[in-house]
Amino acid sequence: MEDSGVFIDVFVRETARRAARRVLQRSARRGANPVLTLAELAAVPDGGSLAVPRGALVTPLVREAAWERDVALVDEGDPGAHAIAGGARRVAIGSDHGGYGLKAEITPMLTELGWRVLDLGTRDTNACDYPIFAQAVAEAVADGRAHVGIVVDGAGIGSCMAANKVPGVLAANCWDERTARNAREHNHANVLTLGAGHLDGHAAYGVVRTFLETPVGPGRHARRVERIHAIDVRYGRGARAGRDA
């Protein structure tokens, strides 16, 4: 009887995975890049995996749910690439020369908060262009190499604009704990941009901690964020975010 129970459990898991995969493939055949939703994820048991079609958009709410349930989101085009699951979460961080000092202060804070850090530069105060580092951080989040990202420049505005050009990324420029909480809960932001000219290390710590510890909100918030992602799909900008964290 015990062997029979194991067989049934395996059968149910495999059936659920195949059903979710068929839903996503049907979406892909309809034309635009499909969007992975909580409905598809719900069909996968805790600790399982879900094959995601290349080019699918994976929303921050789905990222959060997959993380909490330890579900790996596997890129169909690259089975070796999967969602970050288990262990410490990873945050990608980057800055230009103007944000380098604050980045250096923030990095050890992230480790103290239990995060693994993927530092994408810059490495010194020599003049450089903020869009390069904003793009690198945004792509790390969209590709699933990091769960969330942080970019620091002089004001945080330009890096926010650049990061938001990467499909699947929702970047928010926050300057206090209130805006950081709102960006996560209401807007499902997965990249935080900071202005080194407006924040000292202590204030930045409060913003970063609040951003990282605030879960994304369900219900009406999720519905509105889905509309943001629909804009990406409408204009054909969803080709990058096939992997997720």
C-alpha positions, 0 to 999 in steps of 0.5 A: 500500500505504501508503494501505491501511495508513492506512485499516486503522489508522483503521478499527481505531481507529474500530471499537474506539471504537464497541465501547467505546461500546456496552459503556458504553451497555448498562451505562447501559440496565441502570439505574444509572449505568455505571462506566468500567473499564480494559476499555473504555479498553483498546479505545481506542488511545493518543492516541484518545478515548472517549465517556463517557455522562453520569453515568458514574463514572470511577475514579482508576485509569482516570483515571491510565491515560487520562492516561498513554496520552493518551486523552481522555474525552469527555462525550457530553452535552458534546463540548466538554468533555474530559479533560486531556491533554498539558502540565502536570497540573492540581491544584485547591486550596482552603482555609478561613480556617484553612488559607489560610496553608498553602495560600499556602505550598503553591501555589508548591511545586506549580508547582515540581513541574510542576503547573498550579494552579487556586486556588478560594479562599479569598483571605484570612483572613476567617472562612468555611465549609470545606465550600464550598471542599471541595465546589468542589475536589471538583467540579473533580476530578469534572468533569475540570477538575483531575486531583487536588485539595488542600483545607486547613482546621484539621484536614483532617477536615471538608473530607475529609468534605465532599469525599467527598460528591461522587460519583467523589471519593475524599478522604483526610486525610493527615498524613505521607508514609506516609499520603499514599503509602497513600492513593494506592497502596492507596485511589486517593485523588484529593483530599488534605486537610490540617490546617494546625493539625498541619503546617508548610510543610516537612512539608506539602511532603513530604505533598503531593509524596508524594501527587502522585508516587505512582501508584495501585495495580492488582490487589487495590487496584483491585478494592477501590476498585471496591467503594467506587465500587459503593456510590456506584452502589448509592445513586444518587450517581453522577450527577456524575462524567461527566467525567474527567481 
